[in-house]
Amino acid sequence: MRVKSEESVLIDGYDTLLLDLDGVVYLGAHPVAGAPEALERARAKGVRLAYVTNNASRTPSAIAQHLTDIGVPAAKEDVVTSAQAAARLIAEQVPAGSKVLVVGGTGLRHAVRDQGLRPVSTAAEKPVAVVQGIAPGLGYGLLAEGTLAVREGAMFVASNRDSTMPTNRGELPGNGSMVRVIATATGVEPVYAGKPDPPLHRESMIRTGASRPLVVGDRLDTDIEGASNAKVDSLLVLTGVATPLDLLTAVPEHRPTYVAEDLGGLHEPYPEASARSLGQGAGGWRAFWRDGSLWLEGDGAWIDGLREACRAAWTVDNADPGAVEPALARLNRP
């Protein structure tokens, strides 16, 4: 974890927030508690807000409208989707006007068209590429057409590899799960455009012009790994998929620069971590290894305890879940 001085708050030093949506800004139709206020404060400080999502089902305009409806400041130009990244990836490799079979929703079709390509729905139209993204009601018919086209040699591109997606009802199947239908039927693995793969981060940088971005997400295997791949700082918020256990047992590429309960952490001082020698503790907590287990002592805000536990856990390559149980039991997360 990077050191932030006690005189500054976490957001200082960054010009753009590259924000995941599901599990960070909203859960389904409802905002995450405190998210609209935290983002409005960030914008008021002159920080650009860019909403970067692996969900390819809706258009940037529709996403921006949903954000506005729940009180989050957004325009369509602030939204960057895996559909846009996938469409650009295809457009850079095929002639303008080429046919692309879209196995997905409106957002994916619009993104394909915006790149000067022609979206189609059947393999009989001889598409040069198949692009797949999650969409409500995605059925067997389109999956079958995509399978036929890939078998006939069409390039296979997927918007993202997320196996699940968070909702207010719980985690539902994501595009990574749906992609297995065509991949299994054809033996062809897709090229992925979304996080953690490079195309979506590249799309975000092209569209925002950010020079000092901070990636904000709730998933270690997409948001945080994507930031690690791009060599930029990241903030993991605990309002979506990732859990304290996930953090403590994270492999190096899944370890965020910062950890916070929610987006409100952007406006709080971040305690020093990496500048301390092991065992000194912070925030009223001290984490240490003893007899092969991670222990946590002290008293204070639970999130400070988790940060301290992460600092100690991450001194090893990959902590075993059983080894970190003593520290987890001490946290008493609300």
Wavefront OBJ file of the C-alpha trace (Angstrom):
o trace
v 0.000 0.000 0.000
v 1.228 3.482 -0.841
v 1.929 6.048 1.878
v -0.364 9.061 2.134
v 0.487 11.826 4.563
v -1.900 12.545 7.410
v -2.339 16.107 6.059
v -3.873 14.924 2.796
v -6.860 12.807 1.823
v -6.756 9.782 -0.433
v -8.061 11.519 -3.562
v -5.313 14.150 -3.511
v -2.822 13.745 -6.311
v -5.227 12.149 -8.813
v -6.888 13.943 -11.720
v -9.331 11.218 -12.779
v -11.301 8.469 -11.047
v -11.815 5.423 -13.276
v -14.842 4.034 -11.450
v -16.391 0.622 -11.786
v -20.192 0.749 -11.523
v -21.762 -2.497 -10.268
v -20.855 -2.880 -6.619
v -19.078 0.491 -6.412
v -21.531 3.211 -7.466
v -24.751 1.223 -7.516
v -26.286 -2.164 -6.885
v -28.947 -2.692 -9.531
v -31.450 0.162 -9.421
v -30.135 1.703 -6.215
v -26.998 3.711 -5.395
v -24.477 2.383 -2.919
v -24.997 4.322 0.310
v -23.004 7.570 0.257
v -21.750 7.120 -3.310
v -23.553 10.101 -4.919
v -22.315 12.476 -2.229
v -18.742 11.214 -2.381
v -18.625 11.560 -6.165
v -20.131 15.047 -6.122
v -17.437 16.096 -3.643
v -14.764 14.658 -5.941
v -16.112 16.514 -8.950
v -16.310 19.742 -6.939
v -12.564 19.374 -6.267
v -11.901 19.290 -10.011
v -11.398 15.537 -10.326
v -12.818 14.026 -13.505
v -15.247 11.137 -13.038
v -15.183 8.346 -15.604
v -17.482 5.361 -15.183
v -15.708 2.308 -16.554
v -17.834 -0.791 -16.753
v -17.462 -4.340 -18.000
v -21.239 -4.466 -18.501
v -21.818 -4.214 -22.253
v -25.600 -4.457 -22.265
v -26.526 -0.750 -22.173
v -25.448 2.329 -24.095
v -23.395 5.101 -22.451
v -26.450 7.361 -22.692
v -28.640 4.850 -20.862
v -26.010 4.312 -18.179
v -25.538 8.062 -17.712
v -29.302 8.512 -17.400
v -29.485 5.789 -14.760
v -26.648 7.418 -12.841
v -28.361 10.801 -13.020
v -31.637 9.279 -11.848
v -29.996 7.937 -8.683
v -28.225 11.227 -7.951
v -24.780 10.511 -9.399
v -23.242 13.245 -11.598
v -22.787 11.835 -15.104
v -23.046 12.556 -18.840
v -22.766 10.017 -21.632
v -19.224 11.222 -22.353
v -18.250 10.133 -18.820
v -19.120 6.480 -19.477
v -16.619 3.991 -20.894
v -17.840 0.456 -21.562
v -16.304 -2.867 -22.473
v -18.592 -2.770 -25.515
v -16.729 0.309 -26.774
v -13.374 -1.350 -26.116
v -14.465 -4.530 -27.903
v -15.765 -2.588 -30.898
v -12.531 -0.595 -31.204
v -10.494 -3.806 -30.945
v -12.399 -5.272 -33.909
v -12.417 -2.049 -35.941
v -8.635 -1.803 -35.740
v -8.305 -5.211 -37.409
v -10.991 -5.285 -40.121
v -12.052 -2.975 -42.971
v -14.603 -0.237 -42.292
v -18.161 -1.387 -42.851
v -17.385 -5.025 -42.046
v -20.207 -7.169 -40.691
v -20.023 -8.125 -37.011
v -22.408 -10.628 -35.453
v -23.528 -9.165 -32.121
v -24.359 -11.711 -29.435
v -25.557 -9.196 -26.889
v -27.700 -6.144 -26.310
v -28.263 -2.596 -27.478
v -25.079 -1.228 -25.940
v -22.939 -3.641 -27.915
v -24.781 -3.011 -31.189
v -24.424 0.767 -30.812
v -20.717 0.461 -29.991
v -20.131 -1.656 -33.103
v -22.010 0.832 -35.272
v -20.161 3.804 -33.732
v -16.877 2.255 -34.890
v -18.074 2.187 -38.489
v -18.940 -1.504 -38.486
v -22.217 -3.173 -39.462
v -23.975 -5.194 -36.728
v -25.757 -8.341 -37.932
v -27.633 -11.189 -36.242
v -27.045 -14.328 -38.314
v -24.095 -16.420 -39.427
v -25.622 -16.553 -42.927
v -24.574 -12.909 -43.403
v -20.903 -14.021 -43.266
v -19.657 -11.727 -40.472
v -15.924 -11.235 -40.082
v -16.239 -11.201 -36.296
v -18.509 -12.287 -33.457
v -18.675 -10.067 -30.389
v -20.413 -11.238 -27.212
v -21.562 -9.277 -24.175
v -24.023 -9.831 -21.349
v -27.635 -8.885 -22.064
v -30.957 -9.578 -20.352
v -32.816 -12.282 -22.242
v -29.805 -13.467 -24.246
v -31.094 -16.688 -25.770
v -30.125 -19.873 -27.527
v -30.787 -18.474 -30.996
v -28.065 -15.811 -30.900
v -25.634 -18.154 -29.148
v -26.215 -20.700 -31.911
v -25.622 -18.098 -34.638
v -22.434 -16.992 -32.914
v -21.268 -20.587 -32.700
v -21.849 -21.133 -36.417
v -19.991 -17.948 -37.362
v -16.981 -18.737 -35.167
v -16.879 -22.261 -36.623
v -16.743 -20.644 -40.066
v -13.681 -18.605 -39.106
v -15.058 -15.349 -37.677
v -12.917 -13.591 -35.086
v -14.340 -14.156 -31.587
v -14.262 -11.191 -29.174
v -15.919 -10.998 -25.756
v -16.652 -7.785 -23.905
v -15.393 -9.180 -20.591
v -14.595 -12.333 -18.629
v -16.535 -11.675 -15.357
v -18.033 -14.984 -14.240
v -20.587 -13.189 -12.056
v -22.075 -9.730 -11.628
v -23.350 -8.220 -8.358
v -26.986 -7.134 -8.010
v -29.236 -6.237 -5.101
v -30.500 -9.858 -5.316
v -27.002 -11.326 -5.095
v -24.410 -12.441 -7.636
v -25.822 -13.516 -11.001
v -24.079 -15.171 -13.993
v -21.848 -12.743 -15.858
v -20.564 -12.622 -19.422
v -17.622 -14.860 -18.612
v -20.064 -17.639 -17.783
v -22.169 -17.071 -20.899
v -19.104 -16.988 -23.172
v -18.385 -20.600 -22.274
v -21.299 -21.704 -24.475
v -19.661 -20.579 -27.739
v -16.129 -21.330 -26.518
v -17.075 -24.870 -25.517
v -19.065 -25.529 -28.688
v -16.299 -24.320 -31.008
v -13.082 -24.924 -29.087
v -12.171 -21.280 -29.769
v -11.309 -18.957 -26.886
v -12.342 -15.308 -27.337
v -10.146 -12.261 -27.140
v -11.380 -10.297 -24.108
v -11.770 -6.515 -24.157
v -12.863 -5.734 -20.590
v -11.057 -5.598 -17.278
v -8.541 -6.953 -16.383
v -7.416 -7.164 -20.004
v -5.720 -4.098 -21.531
v -8.259 -2.881 -24.159
v -10.741 -1.304 -21.705
v -8.049 0.568 -19.796
v -6.679 1.801 -23.122
v -10.180 2.918 -24.135
v -10.548 4.771 -20.827
v -7.271 6.625 -21.289
v -8.142 7.550 -24.881
v -11.532 8.929 -23.861
v -10.499 10.747 -20.658
v -6.958 11.899 -21.379
v -6.119 11.106 -17.731
v -2.523 11.569 -16.614
v -2.908 10.569 -12.944
v -5.820 8.109 -12.793
v -7.026 6.151 -9.787
v -8.894 2.938 -10.573
v -11.762 2.294 -8.133
v -13.418 -1.122 -8.021
v -14.910 -3.915 -5.954
v -13.346 -6.934 -7.676
v -9.782 -8.094 -7.271
v -9.710 -10.209 -10.431
v -10.950 -7.484 -12.771
v -10.654 -3.946 -11.364
v -7.514 -4.401 -9.274
v -5.732 -6.806 -11.615
v -6.567 -4.444 -14.483
v -4.949 -1.560 -12.596
v -1.925 -3.737 -11.839
v -1.626 -4.639 -15.525
v -1.774 -0.950 -16.429
v 0.647 -0.015 -13.622
v -1.687 2.579 -12.082
v -2.918 3.013 -8.510
v -6.132 1.399 -7.322
v -8.712 1.584 -4.535
v -10.726 -1.470 -3.483
v -14.091 -0.676 -1.865
v -15.932 -3.295 0.162
v -19.421 -2.576 -1.174
v -19.516 -5.268 -3.851
v -17.892 -8.625 -4.506
v -14.548 -8.655 -2.672
v -14.448 -9.655 1.008
v -11.829 -9.169 3.741
v -10.819 -12.820 3.287
v -10.282 -12.204 -0.431
v -8.003 -9.275 0.397
v -5.928 -11.087 2.988
v -5.326 -14.028 0.658
v -4.828 -11.962 -2.509
v -1.979 -12.784 -4.850
v 0.353 -9.850 -5.649
v -1.443 -8.758 -8.835
v -4.746 -8.565 -6.913
v -3.479 -6.277 -4.142
v -4.875 -2.732 -4.306
v -2.939 0.387 -3.435
v -5.705 1.388 -1.004
v -8.633 -0.266 0.792
v -11.782 1.556 1.974
v -15.245 0.658 3.199
v -16.879 2.705 0.438
v -16.352 5.754 -1.758
v -16.394 8.005 1.291
v -12.836 6.813 1.856
v -11.736 9.003 -1.052
v -12.128 12.042 1.194
v -10.388 10.685 4.281
v -6.691 10.659 5.224
v -5.085 7.332 4.450
v -2.920 5.913 7.242
v 0.725 5.216 6.574
v 1.476 1.578 5.963
v 4.466 0.655 3.869
v 6.779 3.182 5.550
v 6.531 1.325 8.870
v 8.606 -1.663 9.815
v 6.641 -4.830 10.405
v 4.986 -4.979 13.826
v 4.730 -1.266 14.689
v 1.021 -1.127 13.919
v -1.301 1.759 13.031
v -4.803 3.005 13.750
v -4.779 1.265 17.121
v -4.007 -2.127 15.546
v -0.968 -4.360 15.228
v -0.834 -7.377 12.900
v 1.855 -10.041 13.023
v 2.636 -13.614 12.045
v 3.053 -16.193 14.809
v 3.291 -19.969 14.458
v 2.154 -19.791 10.827
v -0.987 -17.749 11.536
v -1.845 -14.074 11.131
v -2.877 -12.346 14.366
v -4.375 -8.936 14.987
v -4.260 -7.063 18.265
v -5.624 -3.725 19.364
v -8.769 -1.674 19.058
v -10.034 0.925 16.626
v -11.973 1.299 13.372
v -12.360 -2.135 11.773
v -11.237 -0.844 8.376
v -7.927 0.270 9.916
v -7.604 -3.210 11.379
v -8.160 -4.732 7.942
v -5.568 -2.444 6.375
v -3.059 -3.389 9.048
v -3.860 -7.088 8.554
v -3.400 -6.706 4.779
v -0.036 -5.064 5.279
v 1.174 -8.036 7.291
v -0.553 -10.670 5.127
v 1.034 -9.271 1.998
v 4.542 -9.869 3.286
v 4.054 -13.419 1.987
v 3.323 -14.402 -1.612
v -0.114 -15.907 -1.013
v -1.533 -16.394 2.485
v -3.597 -19.513 3.128
v -7.251 -18.888 4.146
v -6.836 -20.911 7.319
v -3.757 -18.941 8.317
v -5.592 -15.589 8.322
v -8.639 -16.740 10.300
v -7.358 -15.424 13.666
v -7.028 -11.918 12.218
v -10.445 -12.078 10.537
v -12.100 -13.200 13.758
v -10.680 -10.147 15.535
v -12.002 -7.601 13.048
v -15.689 -7.628 14.063
v -16.840 -6.042 10.817
v -20.273 -4.362 11.152
l 1 2 3 4 5 6 7 8 9 10 11 12 13 14 15 16 17 18 19 20 21 22 23 24 25 26 27 28 29 30 31 32 33 34 35 36 37 38 39 40 41 42 43 44 45 46 47 48 49 50 51 52 53 54 55 56 57 58 59 60 61 62 63 64 65 66 67 68 69 70 71 72 73 74 75 76 77 78 79 80 81 82 83 84 85 86 87 88 89 90 91 92 93 94 95 96 97 98 99 100 101 102 103 104 105 106 107 108 109 110 111 112 113 114 115 116 117 118 119 120 121 122 123 124 125 126 127 128 129 130 131 132 133 134 135 136 137 138 139 140 141 142 143 144 145 146 147 148 149 150 151 152 153 154 155 156 157 158 159 160 161 162 163 164 165 166 167 168 169 170 171 172 173 174 175 176 177 178 179 180 181 182 183 184 185 186 187 188 189 190 191 192 193 194 195 196 197 198 199 200 201 202 203 204 205 206 207 208 209 210 211 212 213 214 215 216 217 218 219 220 221 222 223 224 225 226 227 228 229 230 231 232 233 234 235 236 237 238 239 240 241 242 243 244 245 246 247 248 249 250 251 252 253 254 255 256 257 258 259 260 261 262 263 264 265 266 267 268 269 270 271 272 273 274 275 276 277 278 279 280 281 282 283 284 285 286 287 288 289 290 291 292 293 294 295 296 297 298 299 300 301 302 303 304 305 306 307 308 309 310 311 312 313 314 315 316 317 318 319 320 321 322 323 324 325 326 327 328 329 330 331 332 333 334
